[in-house]
């Protein structure tokens, strides 16, 4: 399937989403990969992960980049050689890439019942507004997870914990944005989180709030 969705969040930030329906062979026939990427994709045991990896390279091409333009630092954070900020995610049948002139993070997760069982591991402050009897609880928990995961990708600092260092302010299902904080060493940084849902998946993008 071609590009699933393209969103211009602001003049500095663009998100592109791919629905992964193609085979590994299709992607391989479309892409030119550097040796490092070829070795990485061939080492993956799951074809689902291989297709996710390759679909991200298709999204890079949608932005006008080649695989050669993408590099990773010692912490596994992706960077573009032209200096723009990038964040990458893929989950099951969707992948997304966001490119921005400022720090940015993105995450996609499938809505699944099991998130209720692990909620206590990643929510703290948020228990004040996430009600157990809410029929939309799974959706809301997934968004909170996506927001915190995207913040983690944005700051890329070892030792950061979802429950301890990230805080997501209340939001309603009718909205598509909220504010979030990174709190560490008595310092607080505020971020804007934009979230959405499509075909049973939650997605969030975070950028510094000015």
C-alpha positions in Angstrom: 0.0 0.0 0.0 1.3 3.5 -0.7 1.6 6.2 2.0 -1.2 5.8 4.5 -1.3 9.3 6.0 0.8 12.5 5.9 0.2 15.2 8.5 1.7 18.7 8.7 1.6 19.4 12.5 3.2 22.8 12.1 5.6 24.7 9.8 8.5 22.8 11.3 7.1 19.2 11.8 5.7 16.6 9.3 4.6 13.1 10.1 4.2 10.3 7.5 2.6 7.0 8.3 2.8 3.8 6.2 0.3 0.8 6.4 2.5 -2.3 5.9 0.7 -4.6 3.5 3.7 -5.4 1.2 6.0 -8.3 1.3 9.7 -8.1 2.3 10.6 -8.9 -1.4 8.5 -5.9 -2.6 10.4 -3.5 -0.3 13.7 -5.0 -1.1 13.0 -4.4 -4.8 12.2 -0.7 -4.2 15.1 0.2 -1.9 18.8 0.8 -2.0 20.2 0.0 1.4 23.7 0.6 2.8 25.6 -2.5 3.9 24.9 -1.8 7.6 21.2 -1.8 7.0 21.3 -4.9 4.9 23.1 -6.8 7.6 20.7 -5.5 10.2 17.5 -6.5 8.4 18.9 -9.9 7.4 19.7 -10.5 11.1 16.1 -10.0 12.1 14.3 -13.3 12.8 10.8 -11.9 12.4 9.6 -11.0 8.9 7.2 -8.6 10.6 10.1 -6.7 12.0 11.9 -6.8 8.7 8.9 -5.3 6.9 8.7 -2.6 9.6 12.3 -1.7 9.2 12.0 -1.6 5.4 8.8 0.4 5.4 10.6 3.1 7.5 13.1 3.4 4.6 10.1 3.9 2.2 8.9 6.7 4.4 12.4 8.2 4.4 12.1 8.3 0.6 8.8 10.1 0.9 10.7 12.8 2.7 13.3 12.9 0.0 16.0 11.0 2.0 17.9 7.9 1.2 18.9 5.2 3.7 22.4 6.6 3.5 21.1 9.9 5.1 20.1 8.1 8.3 22.6 7.4 11.1 22.3 6.2 14.7 24.3 7.3 17.7 25.7 5.2 20.6 22.3 5.2 22.3 20.4 4.0 19.2 18.8 7.3 18.5 18.4 8.1 14.8 19.8 11.3 13.2 19.7 12.8 9.8 22.9 14.0 8.2 21.4 17.4 7.3 20.9 18.2 10.9 17.1 17.9 11.0 15.5 15.9 13.9 13.9 12.6 13.2 12.0 10.0 15.1 10.9 6.5 14.0 8.4 3.9 15.1 6.7 0.8 13.8 4.2 -1.6 15.4 2.6 -4.6 13.7 1.2 -3.2 10.4 2.0 0.5 10.8 5.2 2.5 10.8 5.7 6.3 11.1 8.5 8.8 10.6 8.5 12.4 11.8 10.9 15.0 10.6 11.2 18.4 12.3 13.6 21.3 12.8 13.3 20.8 16.5 13.5 17.9 18.9 10.7 15.4 18.3 9.5 11.9 19.2 6.9 9.5 17.8 5.3 6.2 18.8 2.7 3.9 17.5 1.1 1.1 19.6 -1.7 -1.3 19.0 -4.7 -1.0 21.4 -4.6 -4.2 23.5 -6.3 -5.3 26.7 -3.0 -6.2 28.4 -2.1 -2.6 28.8 -4.5 -2.5 31.8 -2.4 -5.2 33.5 0.9 -3.2 33.1 -0.5 0.3 33.6 0.9 0.5 37.2 4.4 0.2 35.7 4.2 3.4 33.6 1.5 5.7 35.1 1.8 7.6 38.3 0.3 11.1 38.3 -2.1 10.0 35.6 -4.0 7.7 37.9 -5.8 10.9 39.1 -7.8 11.1 35.9 -7.6 7.6 34.3 -10.7 5.9 35.7 -10.8 2.1 35.8 -14.5 2.0 34.8 -14.0 4.3 31.8 -15.1 2.4 28.6 -12.3 4.2 26.8 -9.6 3.2 29.3 -7.6 1.0 26.9 -7.5 3.8 24.3 -6.4 6.4 26.9 -3.8 4.2 28.4 -2.4 3.5 25.0 -2.2 7.2 24.3 -0.4 7.8 27.6 2.1 5.1 26.8 2.7 6.5 23.3 3.2 10.0 24.6 5.7 8.8 27.2 7.5 6.5 24.7 7.8 9.4 22.3 9.2 11.7 25.1 11.7 9.0 25.9 12.8 8.9 22.2 12.9 12.7 22.1 15.2 13.1 25.1 17.2 9.9 24.6 18.7 10.0 28.1 19.7 6.6 29.7 18.0 5.9 33.0 14.7 7.8 32.4 11.6 6.0 33.7 8.1 6.4 32.3 6.5 6.6 35.7 9.1 8.7 37.5 10.3 11.2 34.9 7.3 11.7 32.5 4.0 13.3 33.3 1.0 13.6 31.0 -1.7 16.2 31.8 -5.4 15.2 31.6 -7.1 15.0 28.2 -10.5 13.9 26.8 -11.2 11.5 23.9 -12.7 14.4 22.0 -9.4 16.2 22.0 -6.2 15.3 20.1 -3.6 17.1 22.1 -2.4 17.8 25.6 0.7 18.9 27.5 3.4 16.7 29.0 6.4 17.2 31.2 9.8 15.7 31.5 11.0 16.0 35.2 14.5 15.2 36.1 17.0 16.5 38.6 14.5 19.2 39.8 14.2 20.5 36.3 10.9 20.5 34.4 10.6 20.8 30.6 7.2 21.2 28.9 6.2 19.5 25.7 3.2 19.4 23.4 1.7 16.0 22.7 -0.5 15.4 19.7 -2.2 12.0 19.5 -4.5 10.1 17.2 -6.0 6.7 16.5 -6.4 4.7 13.3 -7.5 1.2 12.7 -7.1 0.1 16.4 -3.7 1.8 16.8 -2.7 4.8 19.0 -0.1 7.2 17.8 1.5 10.2 19.6 4.0 12.9 18.5 5.8 15.1 21.1 7.7 18.4 20.5 8.9 21.1 22.8 6.1 23.5 23.8 7.0 27.1 23.2 
